[in-house]
């Protein structure tokens, strides 16, 4: 497996976990204040520039409109290729009013009542990010129409690596953020028994790490898929691709087995410690996404092996 891709996925998971822990330690209000600080700093700079005089005000408006024009510039840049324009470009147009509102309320935060002055930059940023991701996905789907096999396999590699990074980041951030919220509630509800609260928090941390493991394995499964796409790009049913299919199938089988066993072990561990824990949470939930992902790649690898064997039989007959 490519070492650089491993570092990227591991770094994404560590970053997501670090942000979740930092947000839990700071608290929701303080975390929102830290995350929205760049928008407030930029807004304060534009406000100071605008109040400096006529030319300063003109320069501030020019910078604001330049920021709002970024989606249009992106649409013009992406439209250089033949057949790349489509209805998905209207998503970029929707980014313009959101950007303008973000800049406007960044310059004039007093127009928003508390705590919306802290929340609005985060909400607008999330909206912009969702619009950009939706545009990218639809643009990539359009670009893949009528593509050659080599081009499709070449495009598949960065998509799988990017998906692995997003999965690692999101799962680590989500699970650890949930743990930090549970930890705070446990300590607040058990002020008379800090040792019991600490023990419960430690056990919950172990459980969270166990629940996180299948998603991290799912991210590495995507990296296996990227490596397989690279081998198939060189030769679709080549010996190297088929050999990699065999190894990948074994790895996917291990991921499926580990996923279901971890899910069972998590509930059994809680059950055995229920008498001494201050908070427990049981469910029949199985992490379906990494399970389906590994199972699907396992079946694809087996189909590749069968296809290679069928091709060899046809060649021997000819």
CORVEN-V778708 format. One record per backbone hydrogen bond with DSSP energy under -0.5 kcal/mol. NH is the residue of the N-H (numbers start at 0). CO is the residue of the C=O. If there is no record, write none. Layout:
BEGIN
nh: <NH & NH>
co: <CO & CO>
END
This chain:
BEGIN
nh: <5 & 6 & 7 & 8 & 9 & 10 & 11 & 12 & 13 & 14 & 15 & 16 & 17 & 18 & 19 & 20 & 21 & 22 & 23 & 24 & 25 & 26 & 30 & 31 & 32 & 33 & 34 & 35 & 36 & 36 & 39 & 40 & 41 & 42 & 43 & 44 & 45 & 46 & 47 & 48 & 49 & 50 & 51 & 52 & 56 & 57 & 58 & 59 & 60 & 61 & 62 & 63 & 64 & 65 & 66 & 67 & 68 & 69 & 72 & 73 & 74 & 75 & 76 & 77 & 78 & 79 & 80 & 83 & 88 & 89 & 90 & 91 & 92 & 93 & 94 & 94 & 95 & 95 & 96 & 97 & 98 & 99 & 100 & 101 & 102 & 103 & 104 & 105 & 106 & 107 & 110 & 111 & 115 & 116 & 117 & 118 & 119 & 121 & 122 & 123 & 124 & 125 & 126 & 127 & 128 & 129 & 130 & 131 & 132 & 133 & 134 & 135 & 136 & 137 & 138 & 139 & 140 & 141 & 142 & 143 & 144 & 146 & 151 & 152 & 153 & 154 & 155 & 156 & 157 & 158 & 159 & 160 & 161 & 162 & 163 & 164 & 165 & 166 & 167 & 168 & 169 & 170 & 171 & 172 & 173 & 174 & 175 & 176 & 177 & 178 & 179 & 180 & 181 & 182 & 183 & 184 & 185 & 186 & 187 & 188 & 189 & 192 & 196 & 197 & 198 & 199 & 200 & 201 & 202 & 203 & 204 & 205 & 206 & 207 & 208 & 209 & 210 & 211 & 212 & 213 & 214 & 214 & 215 & 216 & 217 & 218 & 219 & 220 & 221 & 222 & 223 & 224 & 225 & 226 & 227 & 228 & 229 & 230 & 231 & 232 & 233 & 234 & 237 & 241 & 242 & 243 & 244 & 245 & 246 & 247 & 248 & 249 & 250 & 251 & 252 & 253 & 254 & 255 & 256 & 257 & 258 & 259 & 260 & 261 & 262 & 263 & 264 & 265 & 266 & 267 & 268 & 269 & 270 & 271 & 272 & 273 & 275 & 276 & 276 & 287 & 290 & 291 & 292 & 293 & 294 & 295 & 296 & 297 & 298 & 299 & 300 & 301 & 302 & 303 & 304 & 305 & 306 & 307 & 308 & 309 & 310 & 311 & 312 & 313 & 314 & 315 & 316 & 317>
co: <1 & 2 & 3 & 4 & 5 & 6 & 7 & 8 & 9 & 10 & 11 & 12 & 13 & 14 & 15 & 16 & 17 & 18 & 19 & 20 & 21 & 22 & 26 & 27 & 28 & 29 & 30 & 31 & 32 & 33 & 35 & 36 & 37 & 38 & 39 & 40 & 41 & 42 & 43 & 44 & 45 & 46 & 48 & 49 & 52 & 53 & 54 & 55 & 56 & 57 & 58 & 59 & 60 & 61 & 62 & 63 & 64 & 66 & 68 & 69 & 70 & 71 & 72 & 73 & 74 & 76 & 77 & 80 & 85 & 86 & 87 & 88 & 88 & 89 & 90 & 91 & 91 & 92 & 92 & 93 & 94 & 95 & 96 & 97 & 98 & 99 & 100 & 101 & 102 & 103 & 107 & 108 & 112 & 112 & 114 & 114 & 115 & 117 & 118 & 119 & 120 & 121 & 122 & 123 & 124 & 125 & 126 & 127 & 128 & 129 & 130 & 131 & 132 & 133 & 134 & 135 & 136 & 137 & 138 & 139 & 141 & 143 & 147 & 148 & 149 & 150 & 151 & 152 & 153 & 154 & 155 & 156 & 157 & 158 & 159 & 160 & 161 & 162 & 163 & 164 & 165 & 166 & 167 & 168 & 169 & 170 & 171 & 172 & 173 & 174 & 175 & 176 & 177 & 178 & 179 & 180 & 181 & 182 & 183 & 184 & 185 & 189 & 192 & 193 & 194 & 195 & 196 & 197 & 198 & 199 & 200 & 201 & 202 & 203 & 204 & 205 & 206 & 207 & 208 & 209 & 210 & 211 & 211 & 212 & 213 & 214 & 215 & 216 & 217 & 218 & 219 & 220 & 221 & 222 & 223 & 224 & 225 & 226 & 227 & 228 & 229 & 230 & 234 & 237 & 238 & 239 & 240 & 241 & 242 & 243 & 244 & 245 & 246 & 247 & 248 & 249 & 250 & 251 & 252 & 253 & 254 & 255 & 256 & 257 & 258 & 259 & 260 & 261 & 262 & 263 & 264 & 265 & 266 & 267 & 268 & 270 & 272 & 272 & 273 & 285 & 286 & 287 & 288 & 289 & 290 & 291 & 292 & 293 & 294 & 295 & 296 & 297 & 298 & 299 & 300 & 301 & 302 & 303 & 304 & 305 & 306 & 307 & 308 & 309 & 310 & 311 & 312 & 313>
END
